Each structure stands twice: as C-alpha cells, then as structure tokens.
Amino acid sequence: MGYCSLQRCQMELARASHQTRGSDVKTRIVSKQLRESASPTILLLLLIQPILVASQQEKNATPSEKGTGQYVGVNTCKTCHEDLYNKNFENTPHFKTTLQDGYGCESCHGPGAAHVEGGGDVTKIISFKSMSKKDANARCLSCHGEKHQQRHFSASAHASNDVGCLDCHSPHHAKEPEHLLVRSQPKLCYGCHTAAKADFAKPYHHRVDEGLIQCSDCHNVHGTTTIHQVRALPTGDAICGKCHADKQGPFVYEHVPVKTEGCSSCHTPHGSTNPRYLRVSQVNLLCLQCHSFPAQGPAGPSHNQATKYQACTMCHAAIHGSNASNVFFR
C-alpha cells in the first residue's frame, strides 16, 4: 500500500468528517457516523497506517536508533546489572538519557529484548568487547558527532593514530565521572605524551601537575582545525589570551610574530629551563633570530648589539605590542 493511497485515504476521511461534523455534535457521534460512512478500503488503510508510519521511521532512524528487536528499558537491564548500574552508570552523564525509550543502556547496546529472552545471551546484544575501534567510534559519534567538542574527531591526530573513544573513556568504569575518563588528567595524557610529561617537570612550567590547569584547557583532544589541536578564542586568537589577556591586545602597534606565528614563536607552552618559558636562555639571542644586524627595513635594528645591551627588553619592554610606541618602548 503506497504513500499516495494513504494520502488519498486521509483526504477522503477528512471530507467525510467535514460532512458529518456539526458545531454541537459530540465526538463519539462523529466517530460512529465515520465508521458507518467509510468504505472498507478506508477502514483497512486506517488500520495499517501505524504500521506504515513505523516502517518509515525505521528507515529514517540513525544508527543508534536502529535495532532488530524491542527496547526493554533500563530498569530491566538493572535486574541483572544492578551492581554496575548503582556503582557507576547511575552517576554518569549517560544516565540522564534513561527516561527516553531506546536510550540509556540501549542507546549503545541496542534493543535488549532478545538478550533478555535469551537469558543474557551476549550474542543477542551489541557488545563493545569484540567490536573494532572504527565501529565503536561510529557508535559514540552517532550521538556525539555533531557536538562542538567532537565534530572534528575523524580528522584528529588521535583518530589518525588509531586512538579510539574507549581508549580514553569508559561508560561503565570511569575514574573521572564528568567526562567518563579511564584515568584523570594529566596521567591519562602522559600515557602517550611522554615528551610533554618531561616538559612539565622542568623548572618553569604551566601548573598541570599541581592541578591548577588541565591539558584539555588548552587542547581540544577530539580535534580542531589548528595545529597540535590547540583551542582558539572566539576571536580566532590563541587560547593563551584566555589567561594572559594583557598580552593579547589588540594594540595600536602589533608585534607581528604574536599575531602571525603565535605565542609559541618565542615561548615553549609546556615548560622550559628558561624563565618565562623562553625558547633560548637569553632574551637578546631570541630577538636576534629575526632582528639580525644585516637585516634591512622595519625588521632590522638601527644599532649594533653591544655587550652592555644584554636584553633588548631594557628598552623595548612592550614586546607583545604597544599603544604608544612603534618600536615597543616603555
């Protein structure tokens, strides 16, 4: 029975309803008149309409909604998995979805009726233990894929290096409930990023190990369009400006590297053996990487670097930008 036939049925029913409906006729009288005046074809179409609608909804369903059985609800799951439910799942963000059919446990594991009827048969339910990372990621991204935090995951450094959602997250046994992490930051990140761990052990470092800042404060671990998955401010500037707003500007006279190359052109973001996280030990040596004596034009200094000028910042103090001096004097 096609869609057009159903549409014609609905139109005929509407006409019949209009003919028999009066302003003071009660609903039950209208219903009786419709049954008496409707043809067998119309009645048949009315009976199968819910089936047609359900079939179309199944065709349009997203991967997380599709299934081969019926949903049983989280309370049924709880009868066997009560310990797991009470100790872990009930305290996670996923628990908030349990009031909707097909969500909660079954949003990830699929309809559970066959699993229950089979006495807990693991082959009758979607299991992540035997699932590939690609399929597991797709399962997670069917809900999280359009979110800002996860929308670039497929092109992220983590995905390119075969790091899956379940390598960092655990829906059932999370050690950090808010984001369902298998370990808290930064220990989780240090498991792969050993070079960063060494940087944070240097004398001058961002206070990650002390718990004052987290890796995810500066990096979007699910992927960005920027290098090193560094977050950016709404203005497009580096995330550094979130804390170091006085260095961000805008200024009347901008120091070009700050805007073009970013803070990391002079500073190492994780840690350094040099004060202010500088890439080299002496400020003047850092400046001379761009402002060398032979250079001409605005980038070239108008004087030689004598020994007594140990730091360019003795005069050029406003090196991040200035509203008063085009050579960044005090």
Secondary structure, 3 states (H helix, E strand, C coil): CCHHHHHHHHHHHHHHHHHHCCCCCCHHHHHHHHHHHCCHHHHHHHHHHHHHHHHHHHHHCCCCCCCCCCCCCHHHHHHHCHHHHHHCHHHCHHHHHCCCCCCCHHHHHCCCHHHHHCCCCHHHCCCCCCCCHHHHHHHHHHHHCCCCCCCCHHHCHHHHCCCCHHHHECCCCCCECCCCECCCCCHHHHCCCHHHHHHCCCCEECCCCCCCCCHHHHECCCCCCCHHHECECCCCCEHHHHCCHHHCCCCCEECHHHHHCCHHHCECCCEECCHHHECCCCHHHHHCCCCCCCCCHHHCCCCCCCCCCCCHHHCCCCCCEECCCCCCCC
